[in-house]
Amino acid sequence: SRVIAVSFPDTTMQIRQLFDPESSTFSYLVWDNSTREAALIDPVQSQVHRDIQLIRELRLILKYTLETHVHADHVTGSGVLRKTLNSIVVVHEDSQTKCADVQIKGGDFIPLGTKRINVINTPGHTNSDISYLVHGAVFTGDSLLIRGCGRTDFQSGNASLLYQSVRQQLFTLPGDTLVYPGHDYQGRCCSTIAEEMAHNPRLGLDKSLDDFVDIMSNLKLAPPKHIHEALPSNLRCGISGKDSAMAVL
């Protein structure tokens, strides 16, 4: 695993980008400097010891774990982090995740210290994907990747809906908005809205809805390696079946 320090548009907010090599998943630790309140976006269970150590070293208060969607390729660390650090688990209201503390939807916001995290509804990869906007940076999960996007062939995926989400929600953000994706498989860490509008081979402005649907219909991807473990576990916030009752509120 690795931890990457990256630039952030608001100097009162800080971010650490964290990486899980097994699933090529990015997690993001975001915090308000003045209050030390933090949120961890898309935590990975196999990396919780690393994350807890970093949070304690930086003397942060982990207030939230935020999920962009119910993941099929890794088990979330949200349940373990709640039990260890008393953080609040936040998911989309349509995710069918019964273990969460707070269910949100597009248009909501999450207070973090003196700042706020705005919730953007970006379904299509699944029916309950959301992105998080924080002062000039957007955390897009699998809805928008660097020069790509998440697949749409399972978990209530819908290519037409994803196209609309990106075009009407994400591509209407300022062009210099930083894009922090949920995954990258080629070692890239960050992009911008303007870059993706110009260069994304699936969703760039030169691609019509029909083009995108055709691309997504012909990907022919194998199922995620850990889907049968990850999906049921993530509906329980990553807590094992025998302990799931402890996580249900």
Phi, psi and omega in degrees: 000161178215158176239130183239127173275129183230164181288155179218134186297328184257115185291344176278349176250147179234157181216143167235130176264125183243149189229137173251111185292334181297316182249002185053038181265135169266133166248157183226125174260117183239135180212159177268120183300325188285329183248345183069011175286138187227157171231142177244117183267128176054059178291147179252129187301321182291350180248012186294328179295318174300314184294317180297319179299315180296316180301318180288321178298322181275359179057049180259159173251108181283104183274324185223151155246130186244125177260135174279336177186177174277114189280147178251355186245354175204161177268132181291151174263008188297320181294318178295318180295324177296315181294328184271318187242003177063033179279160183263125180275126184237128179221169175291147184293340179263009186283346184065022177270104186281348185273351187290152176278323183225133175248132187235174178212170177303138182097343176285168171221156183241118179289135177224102185060234179270003184246184177216148175253120181269140184259127179245129179281116182226058181290166177141311171296312164231179181277000184225030177286140172225155174243157183241125182252125181225100169045063174088007176224142179233132180258108198260001182055230179260001181294317178224117176256173176288112182060035179187198177196169176288156179292163184229020188259009174202179183053046180059029177294154182207111185297318180298319180293321178295319177302314179295320180299313182291314184291319187267338182252306186278317183285357173268357174286159177305145185299332181273005176298128179287138179251117176247108187274170178281337181214159160206140185249007182230019174081013179267142188254329192201154176218193172226162176301317181298319178300314183291325176298325183273327194235354181292118186289347178259321192239004179301165187294347177276358183256129177276170175301316179298319177302313184294315179300320179295317178300312185290331180286343185245020180287323178055054183270146173287155177298150174304142188300325186251022188300320185289336174274316190290312187300307179295325178295320183287336173289346175250019181062028177084000179278136182297160184306317183291338180254003189298329181297332181291335185264348181275126183263000000 
